[in-house]
Amino acid sequence: MFNPPYFLGLDFGTSGARTCVIDADKSVVWQQHFAYSTPDAQTPLNWRTALHSLLNALPKPLAAQLHGIAIDGTSGTVLLCDAQLEPVSPALLYNDNRAHAQAAQLKALAPNGHTVCTATSGLAKFLWLTELLGPGSDCFSGAALTQQLKHFPSSNMPLM
């Protein structure tokens, strides 16, 4: 038998998003997966669609007894957001390496061999985005998704 309270985890990975509900004994109570239609072209809209799909699939009795929510995303994924944490740029995934010029600039500032000096580093990608689009707030996928929870209907997620 499962024991409330329940805790919801949301994981936004490279190929899709997953959710899992566990109970107080850390036993899995429920889980669901959402596959992205085009994993290589992730956008904040894809994440929002996945988030809403996963939350809509959550059984209401479990949702009513949630005591915590955790969200994570692929490490190194960067996007720009406005002051309300609404995305204003495409998402640059962990393996996006277009920021070669910015990585070269960082090599002049960082210790030799530092990970920030690679074109796939979060800082290099942030600099690339701000040079392309102008200044914005930097955020990671988990922060943007957490902000989206406030838009989800409260009848389905009582904690929001």
Secondary structure, DSSP 8 states (H G I E B T S, - for coil): ---S-EEEEEEE-SSEEEEEEE-TT--EEEEEEEE-SSGGG--HHHHHHHHHHHHHHS-HHHHTTEEEEEEEE-TT-EEEE-TT--B-S--B-TT----HHHHHHHHTTS-TT-GGGSTTSHHHHHHHHHHHH---EEEEHHHHHHHHGGGS-TTT-TT-
